[in-house]
Amino acid sequence: MSRYEILSPEGLRTDGRRWNEIRRFSAKMATTTAADGSSYVEHGNTKVICSVNGPIEPRAANARSSERATITVDVCFAAFSGTDRKKRGKGDKYSTRPIKSPNLPTYQGGGGALLMGRAQSKRRVLEMQSALSRTFASTLLTALHPRSEVHISLHILSQDGSILATCVNAATLALVDAGVPMTDYVTACTVASYTNPDESDEPLLDMNSAEEMDLPGITLATVGRSDRISLLQLETKVRLERLEGMLAVGLDGCGKIRQLLDEVVREHGNEMARMGTL
């Protein structure tokens, strides 16, 4: 896709949105009883399930801290989550060879769609887990639960851009459902930098997978209604003079996501009150 096809002459993107509009967003809380807290988030065609257990006894002895709780994160991509499908090789019923690129699974998310080998894919997942752990370690009141662990498990069912941001939003809802004390919501979104035919710059809020493949962008997360940034990730080079405008649009986008998450939490609380489970 050419960069000049991302925006139509009328200023509309490939999915019909304007530059400052987010995709369709829906979410649910308490989607499973097998965890202390859980959530399901659909952001566009990106779909993520999250479950939270904790505070619990640390699974690893070296992860125990006498001062605060430890935040651990697992991220798992479903085999059917990407656009590439795998087929079995002849005579090997366990073969997972992709149709187009043998032995190279596709990862779509963060700030771009990358075709990676197993080692690169594993490293990318570890980077996501580390970023999520650091983000919530600075927001959760971990000092209230020393010598314990809060475990966040994320399963990506469908990839259509803004994977890391959707994981942050899903984890926030699951943590609220689990009753883990935190200072405020942590909300995240993505912003792309688009160059118009006249060479002017225009930020695009909430990238889909097509935009991630073609445009440089950032993923950022904020805490509550403030402008405090708890996560800022760039996977492609962005010109410094464009970054300020992208951050401004991203902060506004995080505010929109926060309002949507707050509505989900209040709706869930009202439903629990009607059922008498509070």
DRENFI-33130 format. One line per field, with one value per residue (C-alpha): x, y, z. Coordinates in nm, 2 decimals. Example, Ala and Ser with C-alpha at 12.3 -4.5 7.8 and 13.67 -1.06 7.14 Angstrom:
# residues 2
x <- [1.23	1.37]
y <- [-0.45	-0.11]
z <- [0.78	0.71]
***
This chain:
# residues 278
x <- [0.00	0.13	0.15	-0.07	-0.35	-0.39	-0.58	-0.84	-0.88	-1.17	-0.94	-1.08	-0.87	-0.90	-1.16	-1.36	-1.22	-1.09	-0.74	-0.85	-1.11	-1.06	-1.19	-1.49	-1.42	-1.61	-1.51	-1.64	-1.53	-1.55	-1.54	-1.41	-1.44	-1.11	-0.91	-0.94	-1.01	-1.06	-1.16	-1.22	-1.15	-1.22	-1.05	-1.14	-1.05	-0.79	-0.92	-0.75	-0.85	-0.68	-0.69	-0.53	-0.44	-0.32	-0.19	-0.07	0.23	0.52	0.57	0.94	1.13	1.37	1.08	0.98	1.04	1.01	0.91	0.65	0.45	0.61	0.43	0.47	0.32	0.26	0.17	0.05	-0.05	-0.31	-0.19	-0.49	-0.46	-0.25	-0.34	-0.11	-0.23	-0.02	-0.05	0.09	0.38	0.35	0.40	0.43	0.10	0.28	0.43	0.35	0.51	0.34	0.20	0.42	0.73	0.83	0.93	0.87	0.56	0.41	0.37	0.15	0.14	0.31	0.44	0.46	0.39	0.71	0.80	1.02	1.19	1.13	1.41	1.30	0.94	1.02	1.23	0.95	0.71	0.96	0.99	0.61	0.60	0.87	0.71	0.37	0.53	0.72	0.40	0.18	0.46	0.46	0.08	-0.02	0.01	0.25	0.38	0.05	0.12	0.49	0.62	0.35	0.29	0.03	0.02	-0.12	-0.19	-0.28	-0.41	-0.42	-0.70	-0.69	-0.43	-0.53	-0.29	-0.23	-0.16	0.04	-0.21	-0.50	-0.31	-0.26	-0.64	-0.74	-0.50	-0.64	-0.99	-0.88	-0.69	-0.99	-1.20	-0.95	-0.96	-0.58	-0.52	-0.40	-0.37	-0.59	-0.67	-0.38	-0.50	-0.30	-0.33	-0.12	-0.04	0.10	0.29	0.15	0.31	0.06	0.14	0.23	0.49	0.29	0.27	-0.05	-0.08	-0.33	-0.48	-0.53	-0.34	-0.48	-0.25	-0.23	-0.12	0.13	0.29	0.35	0.38	0.61	0.42	0.43	0.25	0.19	0.00	-0.11	-0.23	-0.58	-0.68	-0.33	-0.07	0.17	0.31	0.38	0.47	0.62	0.74	0.88	0.95	1.03	1.22	1.01	1.14	1.18	0.98	0.68	0.69	0.53	0.22	0.20	0.22	-0.06	-0.29	-0.20	-0.28	-0.62	-0.67	-0.58	-0.84	-1.10	-1.00	-1.02	-1.38	-1.47	-1.30	-1.47	-1.81	-1.74	-1.64	-1.94	-2.17	-2.02	-2.05	-2.42	-2.48	-2.32	-2.53	-2.85	-2.74	-2.66	-2.30	-2.13]
y <- [0.00	0.34	0.61	0.83	0.57	0.58	0.91	0.98	1.32	1.38	1.31	0.97	0.67	0.32	0.22	0.54	0.72	1.07	1.14	1.19	0.91	0.57	0.24	0.06	-0.03	-0.28	-0.46	-0.69	-0.77	-1.09	-1.31	-1.62	-1.76	-1.93	-1.62	-1.34	-1.09	-1.11	-0.90	-0.92	-0.63	-0.57	-0.27	-0.27	-0.62	-0.67	-0.90	-0.97	-1.18	-1.10	-1.28	-1.17	-1.37	-1.21	-1.11	-1.47	-1.66	-1.61	-1.90	-1.85	-1.80	-1.55	-1.33	-1.27	-0.91	-0.82	-0.46	-0.49	-0.73	-0.85	-0.80	-1.08	-1.09	-1.37	-1.28	-1.55	-1.52	-1.76	-1.95	-1.82	-1.45	-1.33	-1.30	-1.58	-1.93	-2.24	-2.57	-2.92	-3.05	-3.39	-3.68	-3.46	-3.41	-3.18	-2.95	-2.58	-2.45	-2.12	-2.09	-1.80	-1.80	-2.14	-2.14	-1.76	-1.69	-1.35	-1.10	-0.79	-0.53	-0.26	-0.03	-0.25	-0.59	-0.79	-1.12	-1.30	-1.63	-1.82	-1.65	-1.30	-1.37	-1.49	-1.18	-0.96	-1.13	-1.09	-0.72	-0.68	-0.86	-0.64	-0.32	-0.43	-0.53	-0.20	0.00	-0.16	-0.18	0.20	0.23	-0.06	-0.01	-0.30	-0.18	-0.29	-0.66	-0.74	-1.10	-1.16	-1.17	-1.03	-1.24	-1.10	-1.34	-1.20	-1.40	-1.23	-1.38	-1.15	-0.90	-0.58	-0.32	-0.15	-0.49	-0.35	-0.07	-0.32	-0.54	-0.24	-0.16	-0.52	-0.56	-0.25	-0.38	-0.72	-0.56	-0.36	-0.67	-0.85	-0.57	-0.51	-0.16	0.10	0.47	0.51	0.36	0.30	0.36	0.33	0.41	0.44	0.74	0.73	1.00	1.06	1.27	1.44	1.48	1.85	1.72	1.85	1.62	1.48	1.25	0.96	0.83	0.46	0.27	-0.04	-0.31	-0.16	0.18	0.01	-0.16	0.16	0.45	0.53	0.54	0.53	0.35	0.55	0.50	0.75	0.73	0.86	1.20	1.34	1.38	1.14	0.90	0.55	0.39	0.53	0.29	0.36	0.07	0.29	0.61	0.93	1.27	1.48	1.77	1.54	1.38	1.67	1.67	1.29	1.30	1.57	1.35	1.04	1.21	1.31	0.95	0.80	1.04	0.89	0.54	0.62	0.74	0.42	0.20	0.40	0.33	-0.04	-0.04	0.15	-0.07	-0.38	-0.24	-0.15	-0.51	-0.66	-0.43	-0.54	-0.91	-0.84	-0.97	-0.66]
z <- [0.00	-0.09	0.17	-0.05	-0.05	0.33	0.31	0.05	-0.11	0.13	0.43	0.51	0.60	0.45	0.71	0.68	0.99	1.01	1.14	1.51	1.53	1.71	1.58	1.72	2.09	2.30	2.62	2.89	3.25	3.45	3.14	3.33	3.68	3.66	3.75	4.01	3.74	3.36	3.06	2.69	2.46	2.09	1.94	1.57	1.46	1.73	2.00	2.34	2.64	2.97	3.31	3.63	3.94	4.25	4.49	4.52	4.65	4.40	4.17	4.17	4.49	4.33	4.23	4.60	4.72	5.09	5.00	4.72	4.50	4.18	3.85	3.60	3.25	2.99	2.63	2.39	2.03	1.90	1.59	1.40	1.51	1.21	0.84	0.73	0.77	0.81	0.63	0.70	0.50	0.32	0.55	0.86	1.05	1.30	1.04	1.10	0.77	0.67	0.31	0.20	0.41	0.56	0.92	0.96	1.17	1.13	1.41	1.36	1.63	1.84	1.57	1.26	1.10	1.11	0.96	1.21	1.28	1.60	1.80	1.68	1.76	2.11	2.17	2.05	2.30	2.58	2.50	2.52	2.85	2.99	2.87	3.02	3.35	3.39	3.30	3.56	3.83	3.83	3.87	4.10	4.47	4.50	4.84	5.00	4.91	4.98	4.92	4.67	4.29	4.05	3.74	3.41	3.13	2.78	2.48	2.14	1.94	1.64	1.51	1.34	1.47	1.81	1.98	2.27	2.34	2.34	2.58	2.82	2.81	2.86	3.15	3.31	3.31	3.44	3.72	3.82	3.81	4.03	4.29	4.27	4.41	4.16	4.14	3.83	3.49	3.26	2.90	2.58	2.21	1.90	1.67	1.32	1.13	0.78	0.51	0.28	-0.09	-0.02	0.23	0.53	0.84	0.98	1.28	1.26	1.58	1.65	1.38	1.21	1.07	0.72	0.86	1.09	0.79	0.60	0.85	1.15	1.47	1.85	2.13	2.45	2.77	3.03	3.39	3.46	3.33	3.37	3.10	3.29	3.03	3.18	2.84	2.53	2.26	1.91	1.68	1.38	1.34	1.39	1.30	1.62	1.49	1.44	1.78	1.98	1.76	1.78	2.16	2.17	1.96	2.16	2.49	2.35	2.23	2.57	2.72	2.49	2.58	2.95	2.91	2.74	3.00	3.28	3.11	3.10	3.47	3.58	3.37	3.52	3.88	3.82	3.69	4.00	4.22	4.05	4.10	4.46	4.43	4.56]
***
